[in-house]
Amino acid sequence: MDLYRNALFLHVAAGAIALASFWTAALLKKGSPRHRRVGQVFLLAMVVVLLSGIPLARALIERGQPVTALFLGFLLLLTGQSSWNAWRAVRDRREPARFYGPLFWIFAMLCGVGGAGIVALGLESGAVILQAFGGVGLVAAWGSLRSWQRWRRGRAPSNWWLREHYGAILGNGVATHIAFLSIGLRNALPFIDPQWRMQAAWLLPLAFAVVASIYLNRRYGRGARNPPNASSAARTGRPDSVAALSADSAG
């Protein structure tokens, strides 16, 4: 097997593991040991998806499909940002200054610039999918900026990290479901126009993520605001006793 076939096999296998672990973690009690272990499996599978996607993008360029390769690269970037934020939000929940570090800003900048470029490609070609997912990159960059501003001004809730975590996991869930539906709908609904099947496979997971995000924000995203004397301590990454108690209760 050549590099492309090996990468494709790893990509598909890791995607299947990610899809299974996504729903397993979703159904388990949040914060439980099993939830954390399955979540770790999910993120490790996403790392394999990312690494195996690089040679696939290169193969598309070699086959004379630069636009598709650029789009795949952009999707890998979005997935990379989501994976990083999902992991670091939990790891740095008591040290938000570490979360909002250099890689946070590098990912935010690349998503914004890349999203603008993909939107431009979509407008030029009339491709709705490119326009929609380019817009996701712009929203992701704007959301990163707004998240940082809320923390910097002491307006972030005590469970800020939880909102960052499940938002990032939803982003990765979109990627895994798109991959699954792109194959599943083609086999299950061969009588439907291929163009409509493709649109549904790409846009339905995105719509689901928006609805799920609204629901989760209403249920979990309205934690108590950090008290004023905690905001300055949080910016330095050294929470005082009051901020520490807030973080402990949220965890």
N, C-alpha and C positions, 0 to 999 in steps of 0.2 A: 504493500500500500504506500502511495506517495504522501507527501506532506499534506496536500489538500484533503485527501480521503481520511487521513488520520485526524486532521483538525475537524472535519465535518462530523466524524464519528464521536469525538469528544464533545463537540458542540451540542449535538443532539442528545447524547447520554446525560450530560450535565444539565441540559435544559429540562429533561424529563425528571431528574432528581429535584431540581429547583421547583418545578411545578408541584410535585407531590409534597415536598417539605413546606411549601408556601401554605397549602391548605391544611396540612397537619398542624403547623404552628398556629394558624388562624383559629382552629377548633380547640386547641389546648388552652388551659387557664393562663392568662397573661402574667408573665413574671415567674411562673413555676419553673422548677428545674428542667422538666421535659420541654417546656416551651423554649427555654434558652438553648438547650442542646439541639433541638430541631432547627431553631433559628441559625445556629452556627453552621449546621449542615447546609441550610439554604444559602448562606452567604459564601461558603466555600464553593458550592456548586456554581454560584454566579461568578466567582473569580475564574473558574475553569471556562465558563461561557465567554467571559471577556477575553481571556488569553487565546482561546481557540478561534475567536472571531477575527483576530488580526490577520492570520494567513488567509482566511476566507475573503476578507476585504482586498487583500493583495491579489488574490486570484481573479477577482472581478475586474481589477484594473488591467491585468494581463489579458483578459478576455475582451477588452474594449468596452467595458461598462463603467466608466468613471463616475457617473452620477449615482448609480446604484452603490458603488463602492464608498462614495462620500456619505451617502445616507446611512449605510451600515456603520461606517466609522462614527458618525454622529450618534447613532443609537448606542454604540458601545460606550461613547463618552457619557451619555445620559445614564446608562446603567452603572458605569464606574462611579459617577457622582452619587447616585442613590446608594450603592453598596458602601461607599466610604462614609457617607453621612449616617446611614443606618447603624453601622458599627461604632463610629465615634460618638454618636449622640448618647448611647448607653455607657460607653467607656468613660466619657468625659462629663457625665451628668452633674458631677460635683465641681467640675473645673471647666466652665463654659469658655473661658479664655483659650483653652487648648483646642476646643472644638472649632472656634472661629480662628483657626490658624492659617498658615500659608496655603495649604492644600485646599481648604475650604474656598478661598478666594480664587485660586487657580481654576478649580472646577467651575465656579460660578462665572468667571470671565469667559472660559472656553464655551460653556453652554450658551451664554448670551451671544457671543460672536458667531458660534456655529449655528445657533438657531436662526439668527438673522440671515445667514448665508443660505440655509436650507429653505427658509420662507421665500427668499429671492428666486431660488431655483424652482420652487413650486409655482410661483406666480408666472415665471417665464414659460414653464412647460404646461401650466394648467393642471398640475397634479395636486389634488386635494390632500392626499396623504402627506406629501412633503410640506404643504402649508400648515397642516394641523400639527405635525410633530416638530416643525421648526418653531411654531408658536409655543410648544411645550418647553423648548429650550429657553425661550425668552421669559416665559413665566417662571421657570426654575431659577434663572438668574435674578429676576426681580424678587422672587420669594426669598432667596438667600440674602439679598440686601435688606429686605424688610425684617427678616429674622434677626440679623445682626443689629439693626437699628433699635428694635424693641429691647434687645438685651442691653445694648449700650446705654439706653436711656432709662434703664431700670423698669421697663414696662413688660418684660417677659414674665409669664406665669412660672410658678415654682416647678411645674412639670413640663417646662419647655422642651426638654430632651425627649419626652414621650411623643410629643407632636412631631418633632423632627424625625424620630425613629419610624413611626408608622407611616408618615408621609413618604419617606424614602423607600420603605418596604412596598408600599403601593406602587411606586414607580417601577420597581423591579418586577412586581407582579404583572404589570402591563406588558413588559417585555416577554415574560414567559408565556403568557396567555396568547399573545400575538403569534408566537412561534407555533404553539399548539394548534390554534385555530386555522392558521395558514395551511396546515396539512389536514387537519380534521374536517374542516368544512369542505375542502376539495374532494375528500373521499366520501363524506356523508351526504353532500348535496351536489352531486355532479350535474344535476339538471338546471341549476341556477347559473345565470350568466357569470362567467369567470371574473369579470370586472366588479360585479356586485359582491361576489364572494370575497374578493380581495379587500374591497372597501370595508365590508363587515368585519373581517378578521383583524383589520388594523384599527378600526374606529370604535368597535364595540367595547374592547377592553379599556380603551381610553375613557369612554363615557362611563363605564362601570367604576373606574378609579375615581372619577370626579364625584359621583354619587356617594361612593364609600368614604371619600375624604370628608364630604360634608357631614355625613353621619358620625364619623369618628371625631371630628372637630366638636360637634355638639355634645358628644358623650364624654370625651376625655380631654378636649383641648381648652377647657376653661378653668384651669387650675388657679389657685389664689395667686395674686400678684406678689412678687417679691417686695418686702418692705424697703423703704428708701435706704436704710443703712446697710442693706444687703447688696444693693446694686454696685456700689463702688468696690466692695470686697469681691463681688463676682467678676468684675472687670479685670481685677488683678489675678484672678484664679485662686484666691485664698479666702473662701467664704468664712464669715464669722459664725458664731454659734447659732444665731437665728436662721441664717441662710442654710447652714448645714442641717438644721432640724427640718426645714422645708424640703430639702433634697431627700433626706432620709424618709420622710413621710411619703413623698412622691414615689420613691423607689420601692 
